[in-house]
Amino acid sequence: MGVSIRFLGGAGTVTGSKYLVEHEGQRLLVDCGLFQGYKQYRLRNREPLPVVPGQIGAVLFTHAHIDHSGYFPLLARDGFTGKAWCTPATRDLLHVMLPDSGHLQEEEAAYANRKGFSKHRPALPLYTEDDARRSLKRLHTAGAHDSFEPLPGWTARFSGAGHILGAASVLLTVGGRRILFSGDLGRPDDALMHPPEAPPEADVVLCESTYGNRLHPKEDLLGELGPALARAAARGGAAVVPVFAVGRAQAVLLAIARLKARGDLPRGLPVYLDSPMAVQTTELYERHLGQHRLSAAECREMERTAQMVTSVEQSKAIAQRHGPKVILAASGMATGGRVLHHLTHHLGDHRSMVVLAGYQAPGTRGAQLAAGIPSLRIFGQQWPVRAEVVQLTAGSAHADADQLMAWLRQLPRAPRRTFVTHGDMDAADGLRLRIEHELGWPALVPEHGSTWPA
């Protein structure tokens, strides 16, 4: 029996990454992500996997973002008993992110039950904080470039992917096949992270395509963010910035620190980081020096830029402070979390601003705001959008189309097949066409649920 790959997520969409590799009765899952965005995608989170969790022998995580890791507590609760492998920094992030994900789901279910806006009676979380904490016992780590054996006869090796702290590409060798999973690839010019490492030789490549049909603008983050925040502050408004707690929150904090230092923003402009997960993540950068571009001094500068908000009481108190302010809160696509409460306070204020700092997946509230929707549904009711909405184009932590192609060109030789994954259909097919036309390699965009030989 040959090696096969089943695409259980991240196929034709930019969310829910799960790739099941099978060989001679053994199964390994690369990434274990939650679906986000359109309701039809989110409903997949509650559907049983087409494989019994107890029949999966191991899990490999490319990185900690919830669309790559957030299904894992459910997998473990439902019977997975193997080892889950990741880099040390990813392990530290998962210890922050997965319990937070469970806690948020419990909070949202409880709020829906109190307000009665859920169609389910009662509304139930997908998993709990306790489920998430129990799943963390399955984590094991391997350093970059260290070969390890996730299953008998299978070898794997991580290499740096940039993108966020701990992110890696994975080379999996099984049944005589070398399969390379790009994970999410960062930008070579990222302010926080080192460039992705050159890919190793592989027979089959799975390459992400979040920006597979687009190029990043020449504008840098400071050049975009500074004028926007200054404009909101000048009219006395609040700037609400939905941020991904890992990566974008720290990049925006660093940008604000530098804007204040050079006088582009008032030094006294209050800045709040309202996300326990983002606060804990920011502290991890100093623990993992060398895994990113920042010095210890720059890490501390980033931390001093904002008032770190952890408790619910502190979060509620932000709304009582009048005048200009900047509020960074998760989640980055406004799909849940504390940012929703801040949006309900400020969306209707024409002096205020919503700054979208990263990629907004179709179907998310962030994408609706970017499209200019006149009102936004939050907590079961419509909120008018009178605040200015600014979509940053320089805030992404993903490689653009040219950068993805440059990474692929570094492969020592052409792979037998390239699967284009983790992208909306336009982006994925745009990258597929470039791979076929410019590199002459066979490439395809797999369908959700499809199985292909490796």
FIROTI-229780 format. One line per 2 residues: their letters; for each residue x, y, z of C-alpha. Coordinates in steps of 0.001 Angstrom, whole numbers, plus 500000, padded with zeros to 6 digits. Layout:
N
A) X:Y:Z  ...
end
This chain:
454
MG) 500000:500000:500000  501414:503373:498964
VS) 501481:506674:500795  498376:508848:500507
IR) 497339:512323:501660  493741:513146:502585
FL) 492820:516831:502655  490549:517378:505659
GG) 490986:521161:505760  492956:523991:504202
AG) 491796:522830:500753  490121:525515:498659
TV) 489976:527694:501763  492417:529522:504016
TG) 491290:527887:507240  490939:524574:509091
SK) 494268:523079:507984  494380:519279:508457
YL) 496361:516889:506238  496066:513162:506962
VE) 498995:511061:505735  498375:507284:505591
HE) 500746:504385:504951  500327:500664:505687
GQ) 497611:501179:508247  499356:504026:510086
RL) 497986:507569:510099  499563:510911:510931
LV) 497887:514331:510924  499839:517433:509911
DC) 498117:520402:511577  494809:520179:513389
GL) 493072:523484:512785  489655:524965:513418
FQ) 487573:526243:510533  486762:529961:510710
GY) 484860:532370:508482  481744:531348:506558
KQ) 479149:529423:508548  479358:526483:506123
YR) 483044:526162:507084  482450:526630:510809
LR) 479834:523875:510780  482592:521445:509748
NR) 484065:521857:513244  481063:520001:514667
EP) 481061:517240:512061  482924:514029:512954
LP) 486202:513496:511134  486124:510743:508485
VV) 488742:508928:510572  488369:507866:514200
PG) 490676:510058:516346  491993:506966:518139
QI) 493254:505614:514798  495537:508626:514272
GA) 498995:507752:515577  500601:511213:515756
VL) 500064:514902:515040  502616:517417:513733
FT) 501991:521146:514187  503545:523645:511782
HA) 502621:526518:514119  500233:527652:516829
HI) 497619:529750:515014  494134:528448:515790
DH) 493351:527631:512138  496259:525153:512401
SG) 495904:523986:516017  492475:524818:517419
YF) 490789:521469:516688  493355:519535:518719
PL) 491527:519648:522106  488517:518081:520394
LA) 490686:515416:518748  492245:514532:522112
RD) 488895:514569:523927  487428:512233:521312
GF) 490112:509579:521573  493498:510641:520186
TG) 496155:509162:522501  499360:509598:520470
KA) 502098:512220:520599  501761:515684:519084
WC) 505034:517212:517887  506025:520854:517477
TP) 508896:523272:518037  509580:524501:521610
AT) 508204:528000:520891  505052:526526:519359
RD) 504596:524400:522479  504815:527510:524653
LL) 502279:529295:522466  499882:526336:522466
HV) 499952:526381:526265  498585:529925:525987
ML) 496328:529661:522937  494444:526386:523318
PD) 493147:526999:526877  492229:530533:525778
SG) 490321:529107:522803  488376:526769:525081
HL) 487678:529580:527565  486410:531883:524799
QE) 484070:529199:523499  482676:528624:526983
EE) 482202:532385:527446  480453:532791:524100
AA) 478141:529836:524754  477263:531217:528201
YA) 476626:534696:526760  474424:533241:524012
NR) 472423:531327:526600  471990:534430:528792
KG) 470889:536601:525862  468937:533841:524094
FS) 470273:534573:520591  471549:531078:519790
KH) 469429:528685:517756  470672:525873:519998
RP) 469085:525241:523411  471400:525311:525198
AL) 474345:526650:523225  477366:524424:523916
PL) 481076:525148:523443  482940:523034:520922
YT) 485299:522135:523777  486154:523548:527175
ED) 489228:525091:528745  489706:521860:530696
DA) 489592:519851:527454  492322:522094:526060
RR) 494536:521778:529148  494260:517994:529077
SL) 495265:517923:525391  498509:519793:526188
KR) 499830:516680:527947  500252:515114:524496
LH) 502766:517738:523295  506384:516819:522556
TA) 509055:519046:521034  511824:518801:518479
GA) 514282:521555:517589  514742:522894:514088
HD) 516677:520480:511851  516539:517650:514411
SF) 515200:514430:512881  512668:512558:514989
EP) 510397:509542:514570  506712:510434:515087
LP) 505684:506854:514161  507765:503702:513744
GW) 509544:503936:510384  508463:507553:509768
TA) 510927:510460:510142  510220:514170:510330
RF) 512222:517396:510522  511234:521006:511175
SG) 512801:524028:509435  512128:527725:509977
AG) 509130:529195:508161  509177:532767:509509
HI) 505535:533902:509893  505193:533760:513722
LG) 507202:532629:516715  507955:528900:516425
AA) 506492:528454:512938  508045:525691:510849
SV) 507867:523823:507599  507827:520027:507981
LL) 509652:517421:505901  508023:514028:506435
TV) 509682:510872:505085  507571:507711:504891
GG) 507356:504747:502541  510211:506080:500420
RR) 508428:509410:499877  509593:512833:501069
IL) 506609:515123:501639  507208:518801:502414
FS) 504514:520841:504182  505292:524550:503874
GD) 503109:525591:506804  502390:529315:506672
LG) 505395:531053:505173  506513:534444:506429
RP) 507885:537409:504546  511622:537862:504037
DD) 511221:541532:505076  509106:540896:508209
AL) 509869:543300:511084  509672:540561:513721
MH) 510552:537212:512199  513538:535839:510298
PP) 512965:534900:506626  511769:531366:505840
EA) 514601:528903:505360  515242:527413:501929
PP) 513159:524266:501427  514798:520824:501406
EA) 514495:518375:498523  511085:516693:498371
DV) 509024:514438:496121  505714:516122:496997
VL) 505190:519691:498215  502147:521194:499910
CE) 502484:524974:499604  500251:527548:501268
ST) 498666:530221:499045  497051:532812:501340
YG) 498416:535572:499092  498888:533344:496062
NR) 497451:535870:493608  498566:539136:495241
LH) 501660:541198:495958  502274:543205:499107
PK) 502481:546963:498570  505738:548879:498905
ED) 504296:550824:501873  505635:549675:505245
LL) 503560:549167:508390  504730:552407:510015
GE) 503872:554399:506899  500311:553065:506880
LG) 499591:552839:510589  501028:556199:511705
PA) 498765:558522:509665  495673:556427:510468
LA) 496189:556486:514240  497176:560158:514174
RA) 493959:560980:512299  491777:559177:514836
AA) 493622:560772:517764  493301:564290:516282
RG) 489509:564031:516221  489354:562549:519718
GA) 488283:559089:518646  489248:555592:519687
AV) 491125:553322:517294  490033:549709:517741
VP) 492565:547314:516244  491484:543665:515969
VF) 494772:541763:516213  495916:538200:516068
AV) 497299:537613:519552  500360:535915:518085
GR) 502397:537935:515616  500255:540878:514555
AQ) 499700:542175:518102  503458:542319:518623
AV) 504143:543830:515180  501600:546607:515792
LL) 502976:547252:519295  506491:547546:517905
AI) 505273:549890:515148  503469:552138:517674
AR) 506595:552263:519860  508670:553403:516889
LK) 506029:555915:515743  505981:557490:519206
AR) 509795:557518:519390  510090:559489:516152
GD) 507243:561878:517023  504644:560665:514529
LP) 502231:559877:517385  501784:561748:520693
RG) 503849:560069:523407  500902:560391:525778
LP) 498421:558600:523499  497039:555744:525641
VY) 497517:552276:524146  495908:549142:525573
LD) 496687:545522:524768  493410:543903:525815
SP) 494032:540200:525393  495438:537910:528077
MA) 496714:535649:525310  498481:538503:523503
VQ) 499981:539719:526787  501409:536270:527532
TT) 502614:535891:523945  504419:539228:524047
EL) 506342:538024:527106  507433:534871:525218
YE) 509527:536846:522730  512155:537533:525375
RH) 512200:533831:526320  512916:532842:522717
LG) 515620:535327:521712  517281:534254:518482
QH) 514023:532856:517112  513118:536343:515827
RL) 514787:539642:514918  514298:541542:518198
SA) 516893:542136:520885  516041:541831:524568
AE) 515873:545643:524780  513458:545812:521843
CR) 511265:543144:523463  511046:545239:526613
EM) 510318:548379:524565  507451:546541:522880
ER) 506039:545513:526275  506254:549068:527688
TA) 504332:550578:524778  500910:549467:526008
QM) 499011:549021:529238  498659:545249:529534
VT) 495031:544337:530200  494232:540881:531511
SV) 491131:541007:533727  487554:541508:532577
EQ) 487239:544451:534973  490261:546173:533402
SK) 488803:545547:529957  485464:547089:530877
AI) 487232:550105:532402  488750:551013:529004
AQ) 485282:551992:527773  484975:554504:530637
RH) 488086:556398:529548  487064:559185:527165
GP) 489244:560844:524565  491691:559404:522048
KV) 493038:555918:522684  494263:552844:520825
IL) 492799:549449:521765  494479:546297:520476
AA) 492256:543293:521151  491795:539789:519809
SG) 490589:538262:517620  492269:539457:514444
MA) 489276:538822:512180  486735:539915:514835
TG) 485320:536406:515013  485170:536444:518829
GR) 486888:537616:521971  487106:540998:523689
VL) 487375:543015:520483  483659:542436:519904
HH) 482757:544390:523042  485022:547263:521983
LT) 483429:547272:518531  479946:547573:520031
HH) 481147:550667:521940  482863:552425:519029
LG) 481418:551295:515672  478670:553908:515861
DH) 481039:556819:516607  482118:558769:513508
RS) 485233:560008:515351  486458:556477:515938
MV) 488288:554058:513682  488621:550324:513146
VL) 492072:549312:511907  492191:545873:510282
AG) 495800:544810:510725  495966:541512:508834
YQ) 494309:539074:506451  490510:538876:506800
AP) 489105:535507:505728  485869:535631:503727
GT) 482812:535335:505937  484425:536898:509017
RG) 483282:540170:510578  486652:541649:509642
AQ) 486039:540878:505978  482561:542427:506206
LA) 484013:545608:507702  486678:545745:504994
AG) 483941:545457:502356  482146:548524:503754
IP) 479116:546863:505321  476735:549506:506800
SL) 475999:547494:509951  477612:544530:511655
RI) 475930:541691:513527  477452:541141:516982
FG) 475856:539285:519896  472662:538715:517948
QQ) 471972:542325:516978  472963:544799:514256
WP) 475370:547630:515086  475612:550594:512649
VR) 479096:551244:511264  479844:554981:511393
AE) 483504:554644:512411  486184:554942:509725
VV) 487451:551521:508656  491097:551236:507598
QL) 492468:548039:506068  496247:547903:506405
TA) 497912:546341:503394  501372:546125:504954
GS) 500331:544210:508057  500366:540652:506782
AH) 502728:538010:508163  502299:535850:505036
AD) 504578:535709:502014  503004:537219:498893
AD) 502794:535513:495495  506297:536498:494346
QL) 507775:535478:497709  506013:532099:497592
MA) 507382:531512:494102  510878:532532:495253
WL) 510657:529974:498093  509584:527224:495688
RQ) 512390:528097:493263  514898:527295:496013
LP) 513908:523603:495972  517004:521628:494904
RA) 514983:519876:492198  511423:519821:490893
PR) 508947:517795:492982  506796:515123:491365
RT) 503665:517014:492377  502763:520263:494119
FV) 499524:520685:496048  498418:524293:496490
TH) 496670:524613:499854  495527:527112:502516
GD) 494162:529756:500171  490825:531013:498885
MD) 490075:529597:495446  491212:532689:493526
AA) 494497:532805:495435  495121:529058:495282
DG) 494382:528791:491576  496447:531894:490845
LR) 499482:530282:492464  498786:526959:490728
LR) 498861:528684:487349  502160:530398:488123
IE) 503742:527127:489291  502663:525366:486093
HE) 503563:528189:483685  506735:529586:485275
LG) 508228:526441:486827  506730:523785:484573
WP) 505733:521630:487556  502481:519677:487817
AL) 500332:521440:490421  496765:521186:491597
VP) 494368:522604:494177  492910:519618:496061
EH) 489246:519529:496987  488127:519276:500579
GS) 487944:515612:501600  489857:514356:498570
TW) 492622:511726:498806  495722:511723:496593
PA) 498744:509408:496301  502014:510940:497483
end
